[in-house]
Amino acid sequence: MREIRIDVRHQSDREIRSTMLHEMAHLAANDATGPDHGSQFWAQIESLLRQKAPLTIGFPEAPQVGYLVDDAIPKCFPLSRQKLNRLNIKEQRRLEREFRESDPARNV
């Protein structure tokens, strides 16, 4: 029997559902190699996104680091790449806003 274990520190039910779907994708992909996000995993995620599953794409293990979509998700998974790309743009804008707000010379 396989089981899913997660440390629930989520802020909402949506985040919990997204994490559960993520972990279930690992199980469905038969990820015997561990927590890696290989092609079988991304195929499962892509299938969920096509079905409009409440799934968030991101890297919560390192939120302060931006990721290049080309390095993270194979090109044959366009929905996943699109979601991560949007996340990167949003995060970049947030960081730029924080920088402007923290630099008094820019607030003149």
C-alpha atoms as one frame of an Amber mdcrd trajectory, in Angstrom:
protein
   0.000   0.000   0.000   1.237   3.490  -0.842   0.405   6.507   1.241   0.648
  10.256   0.970   2.082  12.233   3.869   2.029  15.997   3.906   2.842  18.621
   6.479  -0.294  20.734   6.443   0.681  24.372   6.846  -1.697  25.644   4.230
  -3.746  28.801   4.452  -6.850  27.514   2.660  -8.772  24.453   1.560  -7.729
  25.227  -2.016  -4.052  24.946  -1.057  -4.698  21.610   0.658  -6.540  20.271
  -2.403  -3.751  21.443  -4.688  -1.116  19.715  -2.561  -3.142  16.507  -2.461
  -3.545  16.553  -6.254   0.193  17.166  -6.608   1.032  14.186  -4.400  -1.554
  12.007  -6.111   0.085  12.869  -9.447   3.319  11.434  -8.045   1.504   8.213
  -7.150  -0.271   7.977 -10.507   3.035   8.560 -12.304   4.563   5.636 -10.423
   7.406   7.882  -9.318   9.670   5.231  -7.878  12.560   7.687  -8.055  11.228
   9.818  -5.237   9.944  13.398  -5.242  11.382  14.275  -8.666   9.133  15.914
 -11.199   9.812  13.803 -14.266   7.853  13.487 -17.500   5.347  11.005 -16.090
   4.591  13.385 -13.232   4.122  16.348 -15.608   1.861  14.233 -17.838  -0.393
  13.670 -14.809  -0.351  17.378 -13.926  -1.129  18.334 -17.525  -4.097  15.945
 -17.512  -5.410  17.498 -14.295  -5.048  21.012 -15.727  -6.970  19.993 -18.864
  -9.777  18.907 -16.538  -9.677  22.312 -14.783  -8.536  20.785 -11.490  -7.876
  23.330  -8.696  -4.118  22.930  -9.010  -1.408  25.474  -8.373   1.928  25.220
 -10.162   4.882  26.592  -8.229   7.869  25.824  -6.096   6.900  26.315  -2.457
  10.171  24.781  -1.305  12.026  27.905  -2.476   9.560  30.784  -2.993  12.264
  33.420  -3.015  13.913  31.921  -6.098  12.666  32.458  -9.635  12.617  29.517
 -12.011  13.042  29.456 -15.738  10.155  27.570 -17.271  12.463  25.958 -19.844
  14.509  24.428 -17.040  11.595  23.285 -14.907   8.929  21.845 -17.207   9.372
  20.038 -20.548   7.910  21.860 -23.581   5.400  19.069 -24.280   3.377  20.242
 -21.231   2.116  23.694 -22.338  -0.554  24.213 -19.643   1.928  23.563 -16.846
   4.519  25.826 -18.481   1.945  28.592 -18.893   0.953  28.437 -15.213   4.564
  28.543 -14.028   5.330  31.380 -16.420   2.451  33.428 -14.962   3.718  32.715
 -11.455   7.212  33.896 -12.395   5.884  37.132 -13.893   3.735  37.804 -10.825
   6.650  37.100  -8.478   9.004  39.299 -10.507   6.536  42.193 -10.310   6.154
  41.702  -6.555   9.935  41.771  -6.057  10.290  44.880  -8.228   7.546  46.627
  -6.220   9.247  45.699  -2.938  12.557  47.028  -4.256  11.013  50.341  -5.334
   9.275  50.721  -1.961  12.467  49.973  -0.050  14.606  52.463  -1.997  13.861
  56.021  -0.745  15.590  57.598  -3.761  13.037  55.988  -6.091  10.096  57.380
  -4.108  10.861  60.999  -4.931
